[in-house]
Amino acid sequence: MQKNSFWKAGHTPTLFAAFFYFDLSFMVWVILGPLAVLIAKDMGLTAAQKGLMVATPLLAGALLRIVMGVLVDHLQPKKAGIIGQIVVMIGLLWAWLGHLNSYGSLLVLGIILGMAGAAFAVALPLASRWYPPQHQGTALGIAGAGNSGTVFAALFAPSLAIAFGWQNVFGLCLIPLGIAFLVYLYCAKDAPSAPPAKAMIEYLKVLKDKDAWWFMFFYSVTFGGFSGLASSLTIYFNTQYGLSPVTAGYFTAACVFAGSLVRPMGGRIADRIGGIKTLSIMYALAAVFLFIASIGLQSAVAAVVVFVLAMLALGTGNGAVFQLVPQRFRKEIGVMTGLVGMAGGVGGFYLASSMGYSKQLTGSYQVGLVLFATLALVALIGLSLVKKRWRTTWGSAAMTDAMV
């Protein structure tokens, strides 16, 4: 296989458009996390309320991924993405114009921002349908690297909020989103080999397959850990170590950047050594680092190092999961992307909200982090239970050219 064969195998402009759309959508999906310290100060929110506020977009995004997955199959990915982007921009305009005057309105905004998180269910099928099985890990790793948008939120949102007011940050977000929308309109193209749309009842049939539930659980740990930490770490560093919102945002950005950077690498590694082996290693590492983080390290710098390592493991795992999904559910990739993505969002909601409640009820984040680390170990055990069956059935050499 020639080194440049990947770039000749699909449609590069669509891959770029999918990445850019996904990137800026994720930026606004988690925007409440970096702004949470300042918002909570103005509105007098409790630790639990802060946790629920930053977790709401994650849950809404999880549920809306199902909706977007259906739209992808019925309208094709490009049209579904156009609809999603328009909804998000209208929601940000509403927030910017001064309608955030209560905790309830913040939760409403969180639900609207969930549509940005649902971009996952559009960007990945948009890219995936252009590439053959042996390049799925790389293609979906590149498209999925759009979760790096969370870095921009952590880096710039606190500084912009201090300079212009946190409510004006929502208006400023409309500028890059508008650019991404124009790029998407011009560059994105639906693949000619898209599977035909299914009747609604057929979407439920995939849930009868136990492998669908395994993939949903596996991704709820890898992406749930990534998105939950991306939304919560600004609050964590501010509360745990007394860092300013801006410094806490920088520390969070370092962690999120690590997890985002390695997602394509995770897909690439999975293409080379197999998604199962890659995931097994990453679950073990993630569990170790999350357990270490849970003890409450004395130094903020030490905490950053541990969270960066955890995010590296989780980010690599994200790429590995989506090297496997298209091999098993090639014809149902639209709905499976929605279902698996939904599970990832639910995992993020659980982690972000549990950290808030853990802090309020026990005075420490330890319980929330320990429970999620335990989930990583459970996922490792689950993977060991299915790997032999997967490698001898749909993942066998007779069924696919890809490494499983």
C-alpha positions as a Markdown table, in Angstrom:
| # | Residue | x | y | z |
|---|---|---|---|---|
| 1 | Met | 0.0 | 0.0 | 0.0 |
| 2 | Gln | 1.5 | 3.3 | -1.1 |
| 3 | Lys | 1.9 | 6.0 | 1.6 |
| 4 | Asn | -0.2 | 8.5 | -0.4 |
| 5 | Ser | -3.0 | 6.0 | -1.2 |
| 6 | Phe | -5.2 | 7.4 | 1.6 |
| 7 | Trp | -5.4 | 10.8 | 0.0 |
| 8 | Lys | -6.4 | 9.2 | -3.3 |
| 9 | Ala | -9.0 | 6.9 | -1.8 |
| 10 | Gly | -11.7 | 9.4 | -0.9 |
| 11 | His | -12.7 | 13.1 | -1.2 |
| 12 | Thr | -10.3 | 15.4 | 0.6 |
| 13 | Pro | -12.5 | 18.6 | 0.4 |
| 14 | Thr | -15.3 | 16.8 | 2.1 |
| 15 | Leu | -12.9 | 15.4 | 4.8 |
| 16 | Phe | -11.7 | 18.9 | 5.5 |
| 17 | Ala | -15.2 | 20.4 | 5.6 |
| 18 | Ala | -16.3 | 17.6 | 8.0 |
| 19 | Phe | -13.4 | 18.3 | 10.3 |
| 20 | Phe | -13.9 | 22.1 | 10.2 |
| 21 | Tyr | -17.7 | 21.9 | 10.9 |
| 22 | Phe | -17.1 | 19.4 | 13.7 |
| 23 | Asp | -14.3 | 21.5 | 15.1 |
| 24 | Leu | -16.2 | 24.7 | 15.6 |
| 25 | Ser | -19.4 | 22.9 | 16.6 |
| 26 | Phe | -17.5 | 21.3 | 19.4 |
| 27 | Met | -16.1 | 24.7 | 20.4 |
| 28 | Val | -19.6 | 26.0 | 21.1 |
| 29 | Trp | -20.9 | 22.7 | 22.5 |
| 30 | Val | -18.6 | 22.9 | 25.6 |
| 31 | Ile | -18.5 | 26.7 | 25.8 |
| 32 | Leu | -20.4 | 26.8 | 29.1 |
| 33 | Gly | -17.6 | 24.9 | 30.8 |
| 34 | Pro | -14.9 | 27.6 | 30.4 |
| 35 | Leu | -17.4 | 30.3 | 31.2 |
| 36 | Ala | -18.9 | 28.5 | 34.2 |
| 37 | Val | -16.7 | 30.1 | 36.8 |
| 38 | Leu | -17.7 | 33.6 | 35.7 |
| 39 | Ile | -21.4 | 32.7 | 35.1 |
| 40 | Ala | -21.6 | 31.0 | 38.5 |
| 41 | Lys | -20.2 | 34.1 | 40.2 |
| 42 | Asp | -22.7 | 36.4 | 38.6 |
| 43 | Met | -25.7 | 34.1 | 39.2 |
| 44 | Gly | -24.7 | 32.5 | 42.6 |
| 45 | Leu | -24.7 | 28.9 | 41.4 |
| 46 | Thr | -23.9 | 26.0 | 43.7 |
| 47 | Ala | -21.4 | 23.3 | 42.8 |
| 48 | Ala | -24.1 | 20.9 | 41.8 |
| 49 | Gln | -25.8 | 23.6 | 39.6 |
| 50 | Lys | -22.4 | 24.4 | 37.9 |
| 51 | Gly | -22.0 | 20.7 | 37.2 |
| 52 | Leu | -25.5 | 20.3 | 35.8 |
| 53 | Met | -25.1 | 23.5 | 33.7 |
| 54 | Val | -22.0 | 22.2 | 31.9 |
| 55 | Ala | -23.4 | 18.7 | 31.7 |
| 56 | Thr | -26.7 | 19.7 | 30.0 |
| 57 | Pro | -25.2 | 20.3 | 26.5 |
| 58 | Leu | -23.6 | 16.9 | 26.7 |
| 59 | Leu | -26.8 | 15.1 | 27.5 |
| 60 | Ala | -28.8 | 17.2 | 24.9 |
| 61 | Gly | -26.1 | 16.5 | 22.3 |
| 62 | Ala | -26.3 | 12.8 | 23.1 |
| 63 | Leu | -30.0 | 12.6 | 22.5 |
| 64 | Leu | -29.9 | 14.9 | 19.5 |
| 65 | Arg | -27.3 | 12.6 | 17.9 |
| 66 | Ile | -30.1 | 10.1 | 17.3 |
| 67 | Val | -32.2 | 12.7 | 15.6 |
| 68 | Met | -29.2 | 13.8 | 13.4 |
| 69 | Gly | -28.4 | 10.2 | 12.7 |
| 70 | Val | -31.9 | 9.7 | 11.3 |
| 71 | Leu | -31.6 | 12.9 | 9.3 |
| 72 | Val | -28.3 | 11.8 | 7.9 |
| 73 | Asp | -29.9 | 8.6 | 6.5 |
| 74 | His | -33.0 | 10.3 | 5.2 |
| 75 | Leu | -31.7 | 13.7 | 3.9 |
| 76 | Gln | -28.0 | 12.8 | 3.4 |
| 77 | Pro | -25.2 | 14.2 | 5.7 |
| 78 | Lys | -24.7 | 17.5 | 3.9 |
| 79 | Lys | -28.4 | 18.7 | 4.4 |
| 80 | Ala | -28.5 | 17.4 | 7.9 |
| 81 | Gly | -25.3 | 19.4 | 8.7 |
| 82 | Ile | -26.8 | 22.6 | 7.3 |
| 83 | Ile | -29.9 | 22.2 | 9.5 |
| 84 | Gly | -27.8 | 21.6 | 12.6 |
| 85 | Gln | -25.6 | 24.6 | 12.0 |
| 86 | Ile | -28.5 | 27.0 | 11.4 |
| 87 | Val | -30.2 | 25.9 | 14.7 |
| 88 | Val | -27.0 | 26.5 | 16.7 |
| 89 | Met | -26.4 | 29.9 | 15.2 |
| 90 | Ile | -29.9 | 31.0 | 16.0 |
| 91 | Gly | -29.5 | 29.7 | 19.6 |
| 92 | Leu | -26.3 | 31.7 | 20.0 |
| 93 | Leu | -27.9 | 34.8 | 18.6 |
| 94 | Trp | -30.8 | 34.4 | 21.2 |
| 95 | Ala | -28.3 | 34.1 | 24.0 |
| 96 | Trp | -26.2 | 37.1 | 22.8 |
| 97 | Leu | -29.3 | 39.3 | 22.6 |
| 98 | Gly | -29.7 | 39.2 | 26.4 |
| 99 | His | -32.0 | 36.3 | 27.2 |
| 100 | Leu | -29.8 | 34.6 | 29.8 |
| 101 | Asn | -31.2 | 36.0 | 33.0 |
| 102 | Ser | -31.8 | 32.9 | 35.1 |
| 103 | Tyr | -30.5 | 29.4 | 35.8 |
| 104 | Gly | -33.4 | 28.0 | 33.8 |
| 105 | Ser | -32.4 | 30.0 | 30.7 |
| 106 | Leu | -28.9 | 28.7 | 31.0 |
| 107 | Leu | -30.2 | 25.1 | 30.9 |
| 108 | Val | -32.3 | 26.0 | 27.8 |
| 109 | Leu | -29.2 | 27.3 | 26.1 |
| 110 | Gly | -27.5 | 24.1 | 27.1 |
| 111 | Ile | -30.2 | 22.1 | 25.3 |
| 112 | Ile | -29.8 | 24.2 | 22.1 |
| 113 | Leu | -26.0 | 23.9 | 22.2 |
| 114 | Gly | -26.6 | 20.1 | 22.3 |
| 115 | Met | -27.3 | 20.5 | 18.5 |
| 116 | Ala | -23.6 | 21.5 | 18.1 |
| 117 | Gly | -22.6 | 18.3 | 19.9 |
| 118 | Ala | -24.9 | 16.3 | 17.5 |
| 119 | Ala | -22.5 | 17.4 | 14.7 |
| 120 | Phe | -20.7 | 14.2 | 15.5 |
| 121 | Ala | -23.5 | 12.2 | 13.9 |
| 122 | Val | -23.1 | 14.2 | 10.7 |
| 123 | Ala | -19.4 | 14.8 | 10.3 |
| 124 | Leu | -18.4 | 11.2 | 10.7 |
| 125 | Pro | -20.8 | 9.6 | 8.1 |
| 126 | Leu | -20.0 | 12.5 | 5.8 |
| 127 | Ala | -16.4 | 11.5 | 5.8 |
| 128 | Ser | -16.7 | 7.7 | 6.3 |
| 129 | Arg | -18.8 | 7.1 | 3.2 |
| 130 | Trp | -16.0 | 8.3 | 1.0 |
| 131 | Tyr | -13.4 | 5.8 | 2.2 |
| 132 | Pro | -12.8 | 2.0 | 1.9 |
| 133 | Pro | -12.5 | -0.2 | 5.0 |
| 134 | Gln | -8.7 | -0.2 | 5.3 |
| 135 | His | -8.8 | 3.6 | 5.6 |
| 136 | Gln | -11.7 | 4.0 | 8.0 |
| 137 | Gly | -9.6 | 4.5 | 11.1 |
| 138 | Thr | -7.6 | 7.3 | 9.5 |
| 139 | Ala | -10.5 | 9.0 | 7.8 |
| 140 | Leu | -12.7 | 9.0 | 10.9 |
| 141 | Gly | -9.7 | 9.9 | 13.1 |
| 142 | Ile | -9.1 | 13.1 | 11.0 |
| 143 | Ala | -12.8 | 14.0 | 10.9 |
| 144 | Gly | -13.2 | 13.2 | 14.6 |
| 145 | Ala | -10.2 | 15.3 | 15.5 |
| 146 | Gly | -12.7 | 18.1 | 15.3 |
| 147 | Asn | -13.2 | 17.6 | 19.0 |
| 148 | Ser | -10.1 | 19.8 | 19.2 |
| 149 | Gly | -12.6 | 22.7 | 19.0 |
| 150 | Thr | -12.9 | 22.2 | 22.8 |
| 151 | Val | -9.4 | 23.6 | 23.0 |
| 152 | Phe | -10.4 | 26.9 | 21.5 |
| 153 | Ala | -13.3 | 27.2 | 24.0 |
| 154 | Ala | -10.9 | 26.7 | 26.9 |
| 155 | Leu | -8.2 | 28.9 | 25.5 |
| 156 | Phe | -10.2 | 32.0 | 24.5 |
| 157 | Ala | -13.6 | 32.0 | 26.2 |
| 158 | Pro | -12.4 | 33.1 | 29.7 |
| 159 | Ser | -10.3 | 35.9 | 28.4 |
| 160 | Leu | -13.0 | 37.1 | 26.0 |
| 161 | Ala | -15.5 | 37.0 | 28.8 |
| 162 | Ile | -13.3 | 39.1 | 31.1 |
| 163 | Ala | -12.7 | 41.6 | 28.3 |
| 164 | Phe | -16.3 | 41.9 | 26.8 |
| 165 | Gly | -18.6 | 40.1 | 29.3 |
| 166 | Trp | -19.5 | 36.4 | 29.2 |
| 167 | Gln | -22.8 | 37.0 | 27.4 |
| 168 | Asn | -21.0 | 38.7 | 24.5 |
| 169 | Val | -18.9 | 35.6 | 24.0 |
| 170 | Phe | -21.9 | 33.9 | 22.4 |
| 171 | Gly | -22.1 | 36.7 | 19.8 |
| 172 | Leu | -18.4 | 36.4 | 19.1 |
| 173 | Cys | -18.8 | 32.7 | 18.4 |
| 174 | Leu | -21.1 | 33.5 | 15.5 |
| 175 | Ile | -18.1 | 34.8 | 13.5 |
| 176 | Pro | -16.1 | 31.6 | 13.2 |
| 177 | Leu | -19.3 | 29.6 | 12.9 |
| 178 | Gly | -20.4 | 31.7 | 10.0 |
| 179 | Ile | -17.1 | 31.0 | 8.2 |
| 180 | Ala | -17.3 | 27.3 | 8.9 |
| 181 | Phe | -20.9 | 27.3 | 7.5 |
| 182 | Leu | -19.7 | 28.9 | 4.2 |
| 183 | Val | -16.8 | 26.4 | 3.9 |
| 184 | Tyr | -19.2 | 23.5 | 4.5 |
| 185 | Leu | -21.6 | 24.7 | 1.8 |
| 186 | Tyr | -18.8 | 25.0 | -0.7 |
| 187 | Cys | -16.6 | 22.0 | 0.1 |
| 188 | Ala | -18.8 | 19.2 | 1.5 |
| 189 | Lys | -20.2 | 16.7 | -0.9 |
| 190 | Asp | -22.3 | 13.6 | -0.2 |
| 191 | Ala | -20.7 | 10.3 | -1.3 |
| 192 | Pro | -22.3 | 8.6 | -4.3 |
| 193 | Ser | -22.3 | 5.2 | -2.5 |
| 194 | Ala | -24.6 | 6.2 | 0.4 |
| 195 | Pro | -26.9 | 3.4 | 1.6 |
| 196 | Pro | -30.7 | 3.9 | 1.0 |
| 197 | Ala | -32.7 | 5.4 | 3.7 |
| 198 | Lys | -34.5 | 3.0 | 6.1 |
| 199 | Ala | -37.9 | 3.0 | 7.6 |
| 200 | Met | -38.0 | 4.3 | 11.1 |
| 201 | Ile | -38.7 | 0.9 | 12.6 |
| 202 | Glu | -35.5 | -0.4 | 11.1 |
| 203 | Tyr | -33.5 | 1.9 | 13.3 |
| 204 | Leu | -34.7 | 0.0 | 16.3 |
| 205 | Lys | -33.6 | -3.3 | 14.8 |
| 206 | Val | -29.9 | -2.5 | 15.3 |
| 207 | Leu | -30.5 | -2.3 | 19.0 |
| 208 | Lys | -31.3 | -6.0 | 19.0 |
| 209 | Asp | -27.7 | -6.6 | 18.0 |
| 210 | Lys | -25.6 | -7.0 | 21.2 |
| 211 | Asp | -22.6 | -5.6 | 19.4 |
| 212 | Ala | -24.3 | -2.3 | 19.1 |
| 213 | Trp | -24.7 | -2.1 | 22.9 |
| 214 | Trp | -21.0 | -3.0 | 23.4 |
| 215 | Phe | -19.9 | -0.2 | 21.1 |
| 216 | Met | -22.2 | 2.2 | 22.8 |
| 217 | Phe | -20.7 | 1.3 | 26.2 |
| 218 | Phe | -17.1 | 1.4 | 25.0 |
| 219 | Tyr | -17.6 | 4.9 | 23.5 |
| 220 | Ser | -19.4 | 6.1 | 26.6 |
| 221 | Val | -16.2 | 5.6 | 28.5 |
| 222 | Thr | -13.7 | 7.0 | 26.0 |
| 223 | Phe | -15.6 | 9.9 | 24.6 |
| 224 | Gly | -17.6 | 10.3 | 27.8 |
| 225 | Gly | -14.3 | 10.8 | 29.7 |
| 226 | Phe | -13.0 | 13.2 | 27.1 |
| 227 | Ser | -16.1 | 15.4 | 26.8 |
| 228 | Gly | -16.9 | 15.3 | 30.6 |
| 229 | Leu | -13.4 | 16.4 | 31.5 |
| 230 | Ala | -13.3 | 19.0 | 28.8 |
| 231 | Ser | -16.5 | 20.6 | 30.3 |
| 232 | Ser | -15.5 | 20.2 | 33.9 |
| 233 | Leu | -11.7 | 20.8 | 34.2 |
| 234 | Thr | -12.0 | 24.7 | 34.2 |
| 235 | Ile | -14.3 | 24.4 | 37.3 |
| 236 | Tyr | -12.0 | 21.8 | 38.8 |
| 237 | Phe | -8.8 | 23.8 | 38.5 |
| 238 | Asn | -10.5 | 26.9 | 39.8 |
| 239 | Thr | -12.1 | 25.2 | 42.8 |
| 240 | Gln | -9.4 | 22.7 | 43.6 |
| 241 | Tyr | -6.3 | 24.9 | 43.2 |
| 242 | Gly | -7.7 | 28.5 | 43.3 |
| 243 | Leu | -6.6 | 29.3 | 39.8 |
| 244 | Ser | -8.1 | 32.3 | 38.0 |
| 245 | Pro | -10.7 | 31.5 | 35.3 |
| 246 | Val | -8.2 | 32.4 | 32.6 |
| 247 | Thr | -5.4 | 30.2 | 34.0 |
| 248 | Ala | -7.8 | 27.4 | 34.7 |
| 249 | Gly | -8.9 | 27.7 | 31.0 |
| 250 | Tyr | -5.2 | 27.4 | 29.9 |
| 251 | Phe | -4.7 | 24.3 | 32.0 |
| 252 | Thr | -7.9 | 22.8 | 30.6 |
| 253 | Ala | -6.8 | 23.6 | 27.1 |
| 254 | Ala | -3.6 | 21.7 | 27.6 |
| 255 | Cys | -5.5 | 18.6 | 28.7 |
| 256 | Val | -8.1 | 18.9 | 25.9 |
| 257 | Phe | -5.5 | 19.5 | 23.2 |
| 258 | Ala | -3.7 | 16.3 | 24.2 |
| 259 | Gly | -6.9 | 14.2 | 23.8 |
| 260 | Ser | -7.9 | 15.9 | 20.6 |
| 261 | Leu | -4.5 | 15.6 | 19.0 |
| 262 | Val | -4.2 | 11.8 | 19.3 |
| 263 | Arg | -7.7 | 10.9 | 18.0 |
| 264 | Pro | -6.4 | 10.6 | 14.4 |
| 265 | Met | -3.4 | 8.8 | 15.8 |
| 266 | Gly | -5.8 | 6.4 | 17.6 |
| 267 | Gly | -7.5 | 5.6 | 14.3 |
| 268 | Arg | -4.2 | 5.2 | 12.6 |
| 269 | Ile | -2.8 | 2.9 | 15.3 |
| 270 | Ala | -6.0 | 0.8 | 15.2 |
| 271 | Asp | -5.6 | 0.5 | 11.4 |
| 272 | Arg | -2.1 | -0.9 | 11.9 |
| 273 | Ile | -2.4 | -3.2 | 15.0 |
| 274 | Gly | -6.2 | -3.5 | 15.4 |
| 275 | Gly | -8.9 | -1.6 | 17.2 |
| 276 | Ile | -9.3 | -4.2 | 20.0 |
| 277 | Lys | -5.7 | -4.2 | 21.0 |
| 278 | Thr | -5.5 | -0.4 | 20.9 |
| 279 | Leu | -8.6 | -0.1 | 23.0 |
| 280 | Ser | -7.4 | -2.6 | 25.6 |
| 281 | Ile | -4.2 | -0.7 | 26.2 |
| 282 | Met | -6.0 | 2.7 | 26.3 |
| 283 | Tyr | -8.7 | 1.6 | 28.9 |
| 284 | Ala | -6.0 | 0.3 | 31.2 |
| 285 | Leu | -4.0 | 3.5 | 31.0 |
| 286 | Ala | -7.1 | 5.7 | 31.4 |
| 287 | Ala | -8.1 | 3.9 | 34.5 |
| 288 | Val | -4.7 | 4.2 | 36.1 |
| 289 | Phe | -4.4 | 8.0 | 35.4 |
| 290 | Leu | -8.0 | 8.7 | 36.5 |
| 291 | Phe | -7.4 | 6.8 | 39.8 |
| 292 | Ile | -4.2 | 8.9 | 40.3 |
| 293 | Ala | -6.1 | 12.1 | 39.6 |
| 294 | Ser | -8.8 | 11.2 | 42.1 |
| 295 | Ile | -6.4 | 11.3 | 45.1 |
| 296 | Gly | -6.3 | 15.1 | 44.7 |
| 297 | Leu | -2.6 | 15.9 | 43.9 |
| 298 | Gln | -1.1 | 18.8 | 45.8 |
| 299 | Ser | 0.3 | 20.6 | 42.8 |
| 300 | Ala | -1.8 | 22.0 | 40.0 |
| 301 | Val | 1.0 | 21.3 | 37.6 |
| 302 | Ala | 1.1 | 17.6 | 38.6 |
| 303 | Ala | -2.7 | 17.4 | 38.2 |
| 304 | Val | -2.3 | 18.8 | 34.6 |
| 305 | Val | 0.3 | 16.2 | 33.8 |
| 306 | Val | -1.9 | 13.3 | 35.0 |
| 307 | Phe | -5.0 | 14.7 | 33.3 |
| 308 | Val | -3.1 | 15.1 | 30.0 |
| 309 | Leu | -2.0 | 11.5 | 30.2 |
| 310 | Ala | -5.6 | 10.4 | 30.9 |
| 311 | Met | -6.8 | 12.5 | 28.0 |
| 312 | Leu | -4.2 | 11.0 | 25.7 |
| 313 | Ala | -5.5 | 7.5 | 26.5 |
| 314 | Leu | -9.1 | 8.5 | 26.1 |
| 315 | Gly | -8.5 | 10.4 | 22.9 |
| 316 | Thr | -6.6 | 7.5 | 21.3 |
| 317 | Gly | -9.5 | 5.2 | 22.4 |
| 318 | Asn | -12.0 | 7.5 | 20.6 |
| 319 | Gly | -10.2 | 6.9 | 17.4 |
| 320 | Ala | -9.9 | 3.2 | 18.0 |
| 321 | Val | -13.7 | 2.7 | 18.6 |
| 322 | Phe | -14.5 | 4.3 | 15.3 |
| 323 | Gln | -12.0 | 2.2 | 13.5 |
| 324 | Leu | -14.1 | -0.8 | 14.5 |
| 325 | Val | -17.7 | 0.5 | 14.2 |
| 326 | Pro | -17.7 | 0.9 | 10.3 |
| 327 | Gln | -16.3 | -2.6 | 10.0 |
| 328 | Arg | -19.2 | -4.1 | 12.0 |
| 329 | Phe | -22.0 | -1.8 | 10.8 |
| 330 | Arg | -21.0 | -0.6 | 7.4 |
| 331 | Lys | -24.6 | -0.4 | 6.1 |
| 332 | Glu | -26.0 | 1.1 | 9.3 |
| 333 | Ile | -23.1 | 3.6 | 9.8 |
| 334 | Gly | -25.5 | 6.6 | 10.0 |
| 335 | Val | -27.7 | 5.3 | 12.7 |
| 336 | Met | -24.8 | 3.6 | 14.5 |
| 337 | Thr | -22.9 | 6.9 | 14.5 |
| 338 | Gly | -25.9 | 8.5 | 16.2 |
| 339 | Leu | -26.3 | 5.7 | 18.7 |
| 340 | Val | -22.7 | 5.4 | 19.6 |
| 341 | Gly | -22.3 | 9.2 | 19.7 |
| 342 | Met | -25.3 | 9.4 | 21.9 |
| 343 | Ala | -23.7 | 7.0 | 24.4 |
| 344 | Gly | -20.6 | 9.1 | 24.4 |
| 345 | Gly | -22.5 | 12.2 | 25.3 |
| 346 | Val | -24.4 | 10.3 | 28.0 |
| 347 | Gly | -21.0 | 9.3 | 29.4 |
| 348 | Gly | -19.8 | 12.9 | 29.4 |
| 349 | Phe | -23.0 | 14.1 | 31.1 |
| 350 | Tyr | -22.5 | 11.5 | 33.8 |
| 351 | Leu | -18.9 | 12.4 | 34.5 |
| 352 | Ala | -19.5 | 16.2 | 34.5 |
| 353 | Ser | -22.6 | 16.1 | 36.6 |
| 354 | Ser | -21.2 | 13.4 | 39.0 |
| 355 | Met | -18.1 | 15.6 | 39.6 |
| 356 | Gly | -20.4 | 18.5 | 40.6 |
| 357 | Tyr | -22.5 | 16.4 | 42.9 |
| 358 | Ser | -19.5 | 14.7 | 44.3 |
| 359 | Lys | -18.0 | 18.1 | 45.3 |
| 360 | Gln | -21.2 | 19.4 | 46.8 |
| 361 | Leu | -22.0 | 16.3 | 48.8 |
| 362 | Thr | -18.6 | 15.2 | 49.9 |
| 363 | Gly | -16.5 | 18.3 | 49.5 |
| 364 | Ser | -14.2 | 16.5 | 47.1 |
| 365 | Tyr | -14.1 | 15.4 | 43.5 |
| 366 | Gln | -12.7 | 12.0 | 44.4 |
| 367 | Val | -15.9 | 9.9 | 44.2 |
| 368 | Gly | -16.8 | 11.1 | 40.8 |
| 369 | Leu | -13.3 | 10.4 | 39.4 |
| 370 | Val | -13.0 | 7.0 | 41.0 |
| 371 | Leu | -16.4 | 5.9 | 39.7 |
| 372 | Phe | -15.4 | 6.8 | 36.1 |
| 373 | Ala | -12.0 | 5.1 | 36.4 |
| 374 | Thr | -13.9 | 2.0 | 37.5 |
| 375 | Leu | -16.0 | 2.2 | 34.4 |
| 376 | Ala | -12.8 | 2.1 | 32.3 |
| 377 | Leu | -11.8 | -1.1 | 34.0 |
| 378 | Val | -15.3 | -2.6 | 33.4 |
| 379 | Ala | -14.9 | -1.6 | 29.7 |
| 380 | Leu | -11.6 | -3.4 | 29.6 |
| 381 | Ile | -13.2 | -6.6 | 31.0 |
| 382 | Gly | -16.0 | -6.3 | 28.5 |
| 383 | Leu | -13.6 | -6.0 | 25.6 |
| 384 | Ser | -11.8 | -9.1 | 26.7 |
| 385 | Leu | -15.1 | -11.0 | 26.7 |
| 386 | Val | -16.0 | -10.1 | 23.0 |
| 387 | Lys | -12.6 | -9.9 | 21.3 |
| 388 | Lys | -12.4 | -13.6 | 20.4 |
| 389 | Arg | -15.9 | -13.7 | 18.8 |
| 390 | Trp | -15.3 | -10.4 | 16.9 |
| 391 | Arg | -12.0 | -11.6 | 15.5 |
| 392 | Thr | -13.5 | -14.9 | 14.3 |
| 393 | Thr | -16.7 | -13.5 | 12.8 |
| 394 | Trp | -17.1 | -10.1 | 11.2 |
| 395 | Gly | -13.5 | -9.1 | 12.0 |
| 396 | Ser | -11.9 | -12.2 | 10.5 |
| 397 | Ala | -9.6 | -11.9 | 7.5 |
| 398 | Ala | -12.2 | -13.5 | 5.3 |
| 399 | Met | -14.7 | -10.7 | 6.1 |
| 400 | Thr | -12.6 | -7.6 | 6.0 |
| 401 | Asp | -9.2 | -6.3 | 4.9 |
| 402 | Ala | -8.9 | -4.1 | 8.0 |
| 403 | Met | -7.1 | -5.0 | 11.2 |
| 404 | Val | -9.6 | -5.8 | 14.0 |
